[in-house]
Amino acid sequence: IFLDPWHLRHVEKDVLIPKIMREKAKERCSEQVQDFTKCCKNSGVLMVVKCRKENSALKECLTAYYNDPAFYEECKMEYLKEREEFRKTGIPTKKRLQKLPTSM
């Protein structure tokens, strides 16, 4: 079977690529993530009220990435590269990145 290297299935477009986007956006918004996490830890049950500012800053940062077409393309290309590698080797990225044993 010939597989079009650019064709994306529904699950890839709607689940797998957005997952990469969320992971990368969290990394790029790490300062806001840290501020919000710290606020929540320090506020206990009052975090909903006390951490509005931090929550808004985090949402704003993440949303800016989610709505950026260039960021989507970057994540899509990363996904396609991983998929192509998987199709060649049969080894998922997670397993491939794990350190191979040096001695048996």
Jmol script that loads the backbone (N, CA, C; Angstrom):
load data "model"
ATOM      1  N   ILE A   1       0.854  -1.191   0.000  1.00  0.00           N
ATOM      2  CA  ILE A   1       0.000   0.000   0.000  1.00  0.00           C
ATOM      3  C   ILE A   1       0.889   1.240   0.000  1.00  0.00           C
ATOM      4  N   PHE A   2       0.555   2.191  -0.863  1.00  0.00           N
ATOM      5  CA  PHE A   2       1.276   3.456  -0.869  1.00  0.00           C
ATOM      6  C   PHE A   2       0.621   4.393   0.128  1.00  0.00           C
ATOM      7  N   LEU A   3       1.419   4.913   1.042  1.00  0.00           N
ATOM      8  CA  LEU A   3       0.906   5.857   2.022  1.00  0.00           C
ATOM      9  C   LEU A   3       1.420   7.253   1.694  1.00  0.00           C
ATOM     10  N   ASP A   4       0.503   8.188   1.494  1.00  0.00           N
ATOM     11  CA  ASP A   4       0.873   9.571   1.246  1.00  0.00           C
ATOM     12  C   ASP A   4       1.545  10.119   2.506  1.00  0.00           C
ATOM     13  N   PRO A   5       2.817  10.540   2.389  1.00  0.00           N
ATOM     14  CA  PRO A   5       3.537  10.997   3.583  1.00  0.00           C
ATOM     15  C   PRO A   5       2.959  12.267   4.200  1.00  0.00           C
ATOM     16  N   TRP A   6       2.100  12.987   3.476  1.00  0.00           N
ATOM     17  CA  TRP A   6       1.528  14.240   3.989  1.00  0.00           C
ATOM     18  C   TRP A   6       0.095  14.081   4.474  1.00  0.00           C
ATOM     19  N   HIS A   7      -0.548  12.948   4.149  1.00  0.00           N
ATOM     20  CA  HIS A   7      -1.942  12.756   4.537  1.00  0.00           C
ATOM     21  C   HIS A   7      -2.058  12.550   6.048  1.00  0.00           C
ATOM     22  N   LEU A   8      -3.011  13.261   6.642  1.00  0.00           N
ATOM     23  CA  LEU A   8      -3.246  13.113   8.077  1.00  0.00           C
ATOM     24  C   LEU A   8      -4.628  12.527   8.311  1.00  0.00           C
ATOM     25  N   ARG A   9      -4.674  11.494   9.142  1.00  0.00           N
ATOM     26  CA  ARG A   9      -5.965  10.924   9.515  1.00  0.00           C
ATOM     27  C   ARG A   9      -6.631  11.846  10.530  1.00  0.00           C
ATOM     28  N   HIS A  10      -7.930  11.672  10.699  1.00  0.00           N
ATOM     29  CA  HIS A  10      -8.726  12.468  11.634  1.00  0.00           C
ATOM     30  C   HIS A  10      -8.091  12.480  13.025  1.00  0.00           C
ATOM     31  N   VAL A  11      -7.704  11.308  13.523  1.00  0.00           N
ATOM     32  CA  VAL A  11      -7.137  11.200  14.870  1.00  0.00           C
ATOM     33  C   VAL A  11      -5.796  11.943  14.969  1.00  0.00           C
ATOM     34  N   GLU A  12      -5.047  11.981  13.888  1.00  0.00           N
ATOM     35  CA  GLU A  12      -3.765  12.694  13.896  1.00  0.00           C
ATOM     36  C   GLU A  12      -3.999  14.204  13.974  1.00  0.00           C
ATOM     37  N   LYS A  13      -4.937  14.700  13.151  1.00  0.00           N
ATOM     38  CA  LYS A  13      -5.246  16.138  13.123  1.00  0.00           C
ATOM     39  C   LYS A  13      -5.867  16.615  14.432  1.00  0.00           C
ATOM     40  N   ASP A  14      -6.793  15.822  14.958  1.00  0.00           N
ATOM     41  CA  ASP A  14      -7.609  16.276  16.088  1.00  0.00           C
ATOM     42  C   ASP A  14      -7.127  15.817  17.456  1.00  0.00           C
ATOM     43  N   VAL A  15      -6.222  14.839  17.500  1.00  0.00           N
ATOM     44  CA  VAL A  15      -5.775  14.321  18.793  1.00  0.00           C
ATOM     45  C   VAL A  15      -4.253  14.389  18.939  1.00  0.00           C
ATOM     46  N   LEU A  16      -3.543  13.759  18.015  1.00  0.00           N
ATOM     47  CA  LEU A  16      -2.100  13.596  18.186  1.00  0.00           C
ATOM     48  C   LEU A  16      -1.310  14.900  18.010  1.00  0.00           C
ATOM     49  N   ILE A  17      -1.631  15.675  16.981  1.00  0.00           N
ATOM     50  CA  ILE A  17      -0.921  16.944  16.780  1.00  0.00           C
ATOM     51  C   ILE A  17      -1.278  17.939  17.895  1.00  0.00           C
ATOM     52  N   PRO A  18      -2.567  18.077  18.272  1.00  0.00           N
ATOM     53  CA  PRO A  18      -2.875  18.957  19.408  1.00  0.00           C
ATOM     54  C   PRO A  18      -2.174  18.542  20.704  1.00  0.00           C
ATOM     55  N   LYS A  19      -1.943  17.241  20.880  1.00  0.00           N
ATOM     56  CA  LYS A  19      -1.218  16.776  22.073  1.00  0.00           C
ATOM     57  C   LYS A  19       0.212  17.329  22.060  1.00  0.00           C
ATOM     58  N   ILE A  20       0.871  17.269  20.904  1.00  0.00           N
ATOM     59  CA  ILE A  20       2.224  17.827  20.773  1.00  0.00           C
ATOM     60  C   ILE A  20       2.179  19.332  21.031  1.00  0.00           C
ATOM     61  N   MET A  21       1.139  19.993  20.491  1.00  0.00           N
ATOM     62  CA  MET A  21       0.995  21.439  20.684  1.00  0.00           C
ATOM     63  C   MET A  21       0.881  21.775  22.168  1.00  0.00           C
ATOM     64  N   ARG A  22       0.064  21.000  22.900  1.00  0.00           N
ATOM     65  CA  ARG A  22      -0.105  21.260  24.343  1.00  0.00           C
ATOM     66  C   ARG A  22       1.210  21.093  25.086  1.00  0.00           C
ATOM     67  N   GLU A  23       1.938  20.018  24.769  1.00  0.00           N
ATOM     68  CA  GLU A  23       3.211  19.753  25.446  1.00  0.00           C
ATOM     69  C   GLU A  23       4.225  20.869  25.180  1.00  0.00           C
ATOM     70  N   LYS A  24       4.342  21.256  23.902  1.00  0.00           N
ATOM     71  CA  LYS A  24       5.305  22.301  23.536  1.00  0.00           C
ATOM     72  C   LYS A  24       4.902  23.660  24.096  1.00  0.00           C
ATOM     73  N   ALA A  25       3.597  23.956  24.066  1.00  0.00           N
ATOM     74  CA  ALA A  25       3.117  25.244  24.589  1.00  0.00           C
ATOM     75  C   ALA A  25       3.395  25.336  26.090  1.00  0.00           C
ATOM     76  N   LYS A  26       3.192  24.224  26.810  1.00  0.00           N
ATOM     77  CA  LYS A  26       3.483  24.218  28.251  1.00  0.00           C
ATOM     78  C   LYS A  26       4.955  24.510  28.511  1.00  0.00           C
ATOM     79  N   GLU A  27       5.832  23.940  27.679  1.00  0.00           N
ATOM     80  CA  GLU A  27       7.271  24.200  27.814  1.00  0.00           C
ATOM     81  C   GLU A  27       7.560  25.682  27.568  1.00  0.00           C
ATOM     82  N   ARG A  28       6.952  26.223  26.524  1.00  0.00           N
ATOM     83  CA  ARG A  28       7.219  27.613  26.153  1.00  0.00           C
ATOM     84  C   ARG A  28       6.566  28.610  27.110  1.00  0.00           C
ATOM     85  N   CYS A  29       5.540  28.165  27.831  1.00  0.00           N
ATOM     86  CA  CYS A  29       4.880  29.013  28.828  1.00  0.00           C
ATOM     87  C   CYS A  29       5.297  28.593  30.240  1.00  0.00           C
ATOM     88  N   SER A  30       6.493  28.041  30.369  1.00  0.00           N
ATOM     89  CA  SER A  30       6.902  27.448  31.649  1.00  0.00           C
ATOM     90  C   SER A  30       6.889  28.447  32.799  1.00  0.00           C
ATOM     91  N   GLU A  31       7.202  29.702  32.517  1.00  0.00           N
ATOM     92  CA  GLU A  31       7.183  30.718  33.576  1.00  0.00           C
ATOM     93  C   GLU A  31       5.770  30.874  34.141  1.00  0.00           C
ATOM     94  N   GLN A  32       4.773  30.951  33.244  1.00  0.00           N
ATOM     95  CA  GLN A  32       3.380  31.091  33.675  1.00  0.00           C
ATOM     96  C   GLN A  32       2.898  29.828  34.381  1.00  0.00           C
ATOM     97  N   VAL A  33       3.341  28.659  33.892  1.00  0.00           N
ATOM     98  CA  VAL A  33       2.985  27.385  34.523  1.00  0.00           C
ATOM     99  C   VAL A  33       3.517  27.367  35.956  1.00  0.00           C
ATOM    100  N   GLN A  34       4.779  27.767  36.119  1.00  0.00           N
ATOM    101  CA  GLN A  34       5.395  27.791  37.455  1.00  0.00           C
ATOM    102  C   GLN A  34       4.682  28.761  38.387  1.00  0.00           C
ATOM    103  N   ASP A  35       4.367  29.961  37.875  1.00  0.00           N
ATOM    104  CA  ASP A  35       3.676  30.961  38.702  1.00  0.00           C
ATOM    105  C   ASP A  35       2.324  30.433  39.174  1.00  0.00           C
ATOM    106  N   PHE A  36       1.579  29.837  38.254  1.00  0.00           N
ATOM    107  CA  PHE A  36       0.247  29.312  38.592  1.00  0.00           C
ATOM    108  C   PHE A  36       0.359  28.154  39.586  1.00  0.00           C
ATOM    109  N   THR A  37       1.300  27.247  39.343  1.00  0.00           N
ATOM    110  CA  THR A  37       1.498  26.092  40.231  1.00  0.00           C
ATOM    111  C   THR A  37       1.870  26.555  41.635  1.00  0.00           C
ATOM    112  N   LYS A  38       2.790  27.519  41.700  1.00  0.00           N
ATOM    113  CA  LYS A  38       3.227  28.044  42.997  1.00  0.00           C
ATOM    114  C   LYS A  38       2.049  28.697  43.733  1.00  0.00           C
ATOM    115  N   CYS A  39       1.273  29.479  43.003  1.00  0.00           N
ATOM    116  CA  CYS A  39       0.115  30.145  43.600  1.00  0.00           C
ATOM    117  C   CYS A  39      -0.868  29.117  44.150  1.00  0.00           C
ATOM    118  N   CYS A  40      -1.140  28.077  43.383  1.00  0.00           N
ATOM    119  CA  CYS A  40      -2.092  27.039  43.813  1.00  0.00           C
ATOM    120  C   CYS A  40      -1.597  26.332  45.071  1.00  0.00           C
ATOM    121  N   LYS A  41      -0.315  26.022  45.106  1.00  0.00           N
ATOM    122  CA  LYS A  41       0.254  25.339  46.277  1.00  0.00           C
ATOM    123  C   LYS A  41       0.132  26.204  47.523  1.00  0.00           C
ATOM    124  N   ASN A  42       0.312  27.517  47.345  1.00  0.00           N
ATOM    125  CA  ASN A  42       0.277  28.433  48.486  1.00  0.00           C
ATOM    126  C   ASN A  42      -1.131  28.847  48.894  1.00  0.00           C
ATOM    127  N   SER A  43      -2.124  28.578  48.049  1.00  0.00           N
ATOM    128  CA  SER A  43      -3.470  29.095  48.309  1.00  0.00           C
ATOM    129  C   SER A  43      -4.464  28.057  48.788  1.00  0.00           C
ATOM    130  N   GLY A  44      -4.145  26.769  48.643  1.00  0.00           N
ATOM    131  CA  GLY A  44      -5.069  25.723  49.089  1.00  0.00           C
ATOM    132  C   GLY A  44      -6.426  25.844  48.426  1.00  0.00           C
ATOM    133  N   VAL A  45      -7.484  25.753  49.235  1.00  0.00           N
ATOM    134  CA  VAL A  45      -8.849  25.757  48.685  1.00  0.00           C
ATOM    135  C   VAL A  45      -9.245  27.107  48.094  1.00  0.00           C
ATOM    136  N   LEU A  46      -8.516  28.165  48.444  1.00  0.00           N
ATOM    137  CA  LEU A  46      -8.848  29.494  47.925  1.00  0.00           C
ATOM    138  C   LEU A  46      -8.199  29.788  46.574  1.00  0.00           C
ATOM    139  N   MET A  47      -7.545  28.764  45.979  1.00  0.00           N
ATOM    140  CA  MET A  47      -6.797  29.012  44.741  1.00  0.00           C
ATOM    141  C   MET A  47      -7.668  29.571  43.620  1.00  0.00           C
ATOM    142  N   VAL A  48      -8.937  29.168  43.566  1.00  0.00           N
ATOM    143  CA  VAL A  48      -9.822  29.662  42.499  1.00  0.00           C
ATOM    144  C   VAL A  48      -9.906  31.184  42.551  1.00  0.00           C
ATOM    145  N   VAL A  49      -9.994  31.715  43.756  1.00  0.00           N
ATOM    146  CA  VAL A  49     -10.111  33.161  43.941  1.00  0.00           C
ATOM    147  C   VAL A  49      -8.742  33.834  43.880  1.00  0.00           C
ATOM    148  N   LYS A  50      -7.776  33.258  44.573  1.00  0.00           N
ATOM    149  CA  LYS A  50      -6.464  33.906  44.723  1.00  0.00           C
ATOM    150  C   LYS A  50      -5.584  33.844  43.483  1.00  0.00           C
ATOM    151  N   CYS A  51      -5.786  32.875  42.625  1.00  0.00           N
ATOM    152  CA  CYS A  51      -4.858  32.678  41.504  1.00  0.00           C
ATOM    153  C   CYS A  51      -5.447  33.077  40.153  1.00  0.00           C
ATOM    154  N   ARG A  52      -6.451  33.942  40.162  1.00  0.00           N
ATOM    155  CA  ARG A  52      -7.069  34.368  38.890  1.00  0.00           C
ATOM    156  C   ARG A  52      -6.067  35.003  37.947  1.00  0.00           C
ATOM    157  N   LYS A  53      -5.221  35.886  38.495  1.00  0.00           N
ATOM    158  CA  LYS A  53      -4.239  36.598  37.669  1.00  0.00           C
ATOM    159  C   LYS A  53      -3.278  35.605  37.003  1.00  0.00           C
ATOM    160  N   GLU A  54      -2.755  34.664  37.793  1.00  0.00           N
ATOM    161  CA  GLU A  54      -1.814  33.666  37.268  1.00  0.00           C
ATOM    162  C   GLU A  54      -2.495  32.743  36.257  1.00  0.00           C
ATOM    163  N   ASN A  55      -3.742  32.373  36.557  1.00  0.00           N
ATOM    164  CA  ASN A  55      -4.505  31.507  35.653  1.00  0.00           C
ATOM    165  C   ASN A  55      -4.747  32.212  34.321  1.00  0.00           C
ATOM    166  N   SER A  56      -5.116  33.484  34.385  1.00  0.00           N
ATOM    167  CA  SER A  56      -5.353  34.260  33.153  1.00  0.00           C
ATOM    168  C   SER A  56      -4.086  34.381  32.319  1.00  0.00           C
ATOM    169  N   ALA A  57      -2.960  34.648  32.992  1.00  0.00           N
ATOM    170  CA  ALA A  57      -1.685  34.787  32.273  1.00  0.00           C
ATOM    171  C   ALA A  57      -1.320  33.471  31.589  1.00  0.00           C
ATOM    172  N   LEU A  58      -1.538  32.365  32.291  1.00  0.00           N
ATOM    173  CA  LEU A  58      -1.234  31.044  31.727  1.00  0.00           C
ATOM    174  C   LEU A  58      -2.138  30.758  30.532  1.00  0.00           C
ATOM    175  N   LYS A  59      -3.444  30.976  30.692  1.00  0.00           N
ATOM    176  CA  LYS A  59      -4.390  30.740  29.587  1.00  0.00           C
ATOM    177  C   LYS A  59      -4.049  31.586  28.379  1.00  0.00           C
ATOM    178  N   GLU A  60      -3.700  32.844  28.621  1.00  0.00           N
ATOM    179  CA  GLU A  60      -3.363  33.768  27.535  1.00  0.00           C
ATOM    180  C   GLU A  60      -2.142  33.271  26.766  1.00  0.00           C
ATOM    181  N   CYS A  61      -1.121  32.837  27.502  1.00  0.00           N
ATOM    182  CA  CYS A  61       0.100  32.336  26.864  1.00  0.00           C
ATOM    183  C   CYS A  61      -0.199  31.083  26.040  1.00  0.00           C
ATOM    184  N   LEU A  62      -0.895  30.111  26.631  1.00  0.00           N
ATOM    185  CA  LEU A  62      -1.207  28.856  25.935  1.00  0.00           C
ATOM    186  C   LEU A  62      -2.077  29.106  24.703  1.00  0.00           C
ATOM    187  N   THR A  63      -3.098  29.934  24.859  1.00  0.00           N
ATOM    188  CA  THR A  63      -4.035  30.221  23.763  1.00  0.00           C
ATOM    189  C   THR A  63      -3.321  30.883  22.587  1.00  0.00           C
ATOM    190  N   ALA A  64      -2.360  31.751  22.889  1.00  0.00           N
ATOM    191  CA  ALA A  64      -1.603  32.411  21.817  1.00  0.00           C
ATOM    192  C   ALA A  64      -0.912  31.357  20.952  1.00  0.00           C
ATOM    193  N   TYR A  65      -0.358  30.323  21.586  1.00  0.00           N
ATOM    194  CA  TYR A  65       0.283  29.242  20.817  1.00  0.00           C
ATOM    195  C   TYR A  65      -0.748  28.396  20.080  1.00  0.00           C
ATOM    196  N   TYR A  66      -1.844  28.028  20.757  1.00  0.00           N
ATOM    197  CA  TYR A  66      -2.869  27.178  20.119  1.00  0.00           C
ATOM    198  C   TYR A  66      -3.456  27.836  18.876  1.00  0.00           C
ATOM    199  N   ASN A  67      -3.527  29.163  18.872  1.00  0.00           N
ATOM    200  CA  ASN A  67      -4.135  29.882  17.747  1.00  0.00           C
ATOM    201  C   ASN A  67      -3.136  30.329  16.688  1.00  0.00           C
ATOM    202  N   ASP A  68      -1.871  29.953  16.848  1.00  0.00           N
ATOM    203  CA  ASP A  68      -0.820  30.373  15.919  1.00  0.00           C
ATOM    204  C   ASP A  68      -0.633  29.322  14.817  1.00  0.00           C
ATOM    205  N   PRO A  69      -1.009  29.668  13.569  1.00  0.00           N
ATOM    206  CA  PRO A  69      -0.891  28.699  12.469  1.00  0.00           C
ATOM    207  C   PRO A  69       0.547  28.204  12.260  1.00  0.00           C
ATOM    208  N   ALA A  70       1.529  29.053  12.470  1.00  0.00           N
ATOM    209  CA  ALA A  70       2.932  28.650  12.296  1.00  0.00           C
ATOM    210  C   ALA A  70       3.317  27.613  13.351  1.00  0.00           C
ATOM    211  N   PHE A  71       2.808  27.779  14.561  1.00  0.00           N
ATOM    212  CA  PHE A  71       3.080  26.826  15.641  1.00  0.00           C
ATOM    213  C   PHE A  71       2.433  25.477  15.322  1.00  0.00           C
ATOM    214  N   TYR A  72       1.207  25.516  14.771  1.00  0.00           N
ATOM    215  CA  TYR A  72       0.531  24.277  14.359  1.00  0.00           C
ATOM    216  C   TYR A  72       1.383  23.552  13.307  1.00  0.00           C
ATOM    217  N   GLU A  73       1.859  24.304  12.316  1.00  0.00           N
ATOM    218  CA  GLU A  73       2.677  23.709  11.249  1.00  0.00           C
ATOM    219  C   GLU A  73       3.955  23.094  11.815  1.00  0.00           C
ATOM    220  N   GLU A  74       4.583  23.803  12.743  1.00  0.00           N
ATOM    221  CA  GLU A  74       5.805  23.299  13.383  1.00  0.00           C
ATOM    222  C   GLU A  74       5.526  21.961  14.079  1.00  0.00           C
ATOM    223  N   CYS A  75       4.428  21.894  14.812  1.00  0.00           N
ATOM    224  CA  CYS A  75       4.071  20.667  15.532  1.00  0.00           C
ATOM    225  C   CYS A  75       3.668  19.558  14.563  1.00  0.00           C
ATOM    226  N   LYS A  76       2.981  19.941  13.471  1.00  0.00           N
ATOM    227  CA  LYS A  76       2.580  18.960  12.462  1.00  0.00           C
ATOM    228  C   LYS A  76       3.812  18.341  11.817  1.00  0.00           C
ATOM    229  N   MET A  77       4.809  19.176  11.489  1.00  0.00           N
ATOM    230  CA  MET A  77       6.032  18.665  10.861  1.00  0.00           C
ATOM    231  C   MET A  77       6.781  17.742  11.827  1.00  0.00           C
ATOM    232  N   GLU A  78       6.794  18.100  13.103  1.00  0.00           N
ATOM    233  CA  GLU A  78       7.428  17.249  14.108  1.00  0.00           C
ATOM    234  C   GLU A  78       6.717  15.897  14.164  1.00  0.00           C
ATOM    235  N   TYR A  79       5.380  15.931  14.142  1.00  0.00           N
ATOM    236  CA  TYR A  79       4.602  14.699  14.168  1.00  0.00           C
ATOM    237  C   TYR A  79       4.893  13.848  12.929  1.00  0.00           C
ATOM    238  N   LEU A  80       4.893  14.478  11.751  1.00  0.00           N
ATOM    239  CA  LEU A  80       5.129  13.747  10.503  1.00  0.00           C
ATOM    240  C   LEU A  80       6.516  13.107  10.490  1.00  0.00           C
ATOM    241  N   LYS A  81       7.504  13.811  11.051  1.00  0.00           N
ATOM    242  CA  LYS A  81       8.862  13.271  11.135  1.00  0.00           C
ATOM    243  C   LYS A  81       8.879  12.028  12.028  1.00  0.00           C
ATOM    244  N   GLU A  82       8.201  12.124  13.188  1.00  0.00           N
ATOM    245  CA  GLU A  82       8.118  10.982  14.104  1.00  0.00           C
ATOM    246  C   GLU A  82       7.402   9.808  13.441  1.00  0.00           C
ATOM    247  N   ARG A  83       6.305  10.113  12.733  1.00  0.00           N
ATOM    248  CA  ARG A  83       5.525   9.059  12.084  1.00  0.00           C
ATOM    249  C   ARG A  83       6.352   8.370  10.999  1.00  0.00           C
ATOM    250  N   GLU A  84       7.075   9.165  10.226  1.00  0.00           N
ATOM    251  CA  GLU A  84       7.911   8.606   9.153  1.00  0.00           C
ATOM    252  C   GLU A  84       8.980   7.680   9.752  1.00  0.00           C
ATOM    253  N   GLU A  85       9.593   8.124  10.842  1.00  0.00           N
ATOM    254  CA  GLU A  85      10.614   7.326  11.518  1.00  0.00           C
ATOM    255  C   GLU A  85      10.006   6.021  12.033  1.00  0.00           C
ATOM    256  N   PHE A  86       8.802   6.108  12.592  1.00  0.00           N
ATOM    257  CA  PHE A  86       8.114   4.919  13.089  1.00  0.00           C
ATOM    258  C   PHE A  86       7.823   3.950  11.944  1.00  0.00           C
ATOM    259  N   ARG A  87       7.385   4.485  10.816  1.00  0.00           N
ATOM    260  CA  ARG A  87       7.070   3.624   9.665  1.00  0.00           C
ATOM    261  C   ARG A  87       8.324   2.925   9.133  1.00  0.00           C
ATOM    262  N   LYS A  88       9.474   3.600   9.254  1.00  0.00           N
ATOM    263  CA  LYS A  88      10.737   2.996   8.810  1.00  0.00           C
ATOM    264  C   LYS A  88      11.228   1.932   9.781  1.00  0.00           C
ATOM    265  N   THR A  89      11.183   2.258  11.080  1.00  0.00           N
ATOM    266  CA  THR A  89      11.824   1.401  12.087  1.00  0.00           C
ATOM    267  C   THR A  89      10.855   0.493  12.835  1.00  0.00           C
ATOM    268  N   GLY A  90       9.578   0.918  12.921  1.00  0.00           N
ATOM    269  CA  GLY A  90       8.613   0.161  13.716  1.00  0.00           C
ATOM    270  C   GLY A  90       8.749   0.428  15.206  1.00  0.00           C
ATOM    271  N   ILE A  91       9.628   1.349  15.555  1.00  0.00           N
ATOM    272  CA  ILE A  91       9.848   1.667  16.971  1.00  0.00           C
ATOM    273  C   ILE A  91       9.260   3.045  17.272  1.00  0.00           C
ATOM    274  N   PRO A  92       8.329   3.118  18.242  1.00  0.00           N
ATOM    275  CA  PRO A  92       7.768   4.429  18.614  1.00  0.00           C
ATOM    276  C   PRO A  92       8.856   5.349  19.177  1.00  0.00           C
ATOM    277  N   THR A  93       8.683   6.659  19.015  1.00  0.00           N
ATOM    278  CA  THR A  93       9.669   7.641  19.456  1.00  0.00           C
ATOM    279  C   THR A  93      10.050   7.447  20.913  1.00  0.00           C
ATOM    280  N   LYS A  94       9.058   7.257  21.786  1.00  0.00           N
ATOM    281  CA  LYS A  94       9.334   7.103  23.217  1.00  0.00           C
ATOM    282  C   LYS A  94      10.336   5.991  23.471  1.00  0.00           C
ATOM    283  N   LYS A  95      10.128   4.850  22.826  1.00  0.00           N
ATOM    284  CA  LYS A  95      11.020   3.704  23.027  1.00  0.00           C
ATOM    285  C   LYS A  95      12.397   3.961  22.412  1.00  0.00           C
ATOM    286  N   ARG A  96      12.404   4.637  21.246  1.00  0.00           N
ATOM    287  CA  ARG A  96      13.651   4.912  20.555  1.00  0.00           C
ATOM    288  C   ARG A  96      14.531   5.861  21.370  1.00  0.00           C
ATOM    289  N   LEU A  97      13.895   6.781  22.101  1.00  0.00           N
ATOM    290  CA  LEU A  97      14.641   7.766  22.871  1.00  0.00           C
ATOM    291  C   LEU A  97      15.147   7.231  24.196  1.00  0.00           C
ATOM    292  N   GLN A  98      14.592   6.102  24.637  1.00  0.00           N
ATOM    293  CA  GLN A  98      15.071   5.506  25.878  1.00  0.00           C
ATOM    294  C   GLN A  98      16.475   4.980  25.644  1.00  0.00           C
ATOM    295  N   LYS A  99      17.306   5.097  26.648  1.00  0.00           N
ATOM    296  CA  LYS A  99      18.696   4.685  26.504  1.00  0.00           C
ATOM    297  C   LYS A  99      18.775   3.174  26.302  1.00  0.00           C
ATOM    298  N   LEU A 100      19.530   2.783  25.316  1.00  0.00           N
ATOM    299  CA  LEU A 100      19.719   1.356  25.061  1.00  0.00           C
ATOM    300  C   LEU A 100      20.722   0.806  26.065  1.00  0.00           C
ATOM    301  N   PRO A 101      20.520  -0.428  26.497  1.00  0.00           N
ATOM    302  CA  PRO A 101      21.484  -1.008  27.448  1.00  0.00           C
ATOM    303  C   PRO A 101      22.878  -1.100  26.827  1.00  0.00           C
ATOM    304  N   THR A 102      23.909  -0.751  27.622  1.00  0.00           N
ATOM    305  CA  THR A 102      25.260  -0.763  27.095  1.00  0.00           C
ATOM    306  C   THR A 102      25.897  -2.144  27.124  1.00  0.00           C
ATOM    307  N   SER A 103      25.450  -2.970  28.067  1.00  0.00           N
ATOM    308  CA  SER A 103      25.980  -4.337  28.110  1.00  0.00           C
ATOM    309  C   SER A 103      24.866  -5.306  28.466  1.00  0.00           C
ATOM    310  N   MET A 104      25.040  -6.530  28.058  1.00  0.00           N
ATOM    311  CA  MET A 104      23.999  -7.539  28.310  1.00  0.00           C
ATOM    312  C   MET A 104      24.488  -8.547  29.326  1.00  0.00           C
TER     313      MET A 104
END
end "model"
wireframe off; spacefill off
backbone 0.3
color backbone group
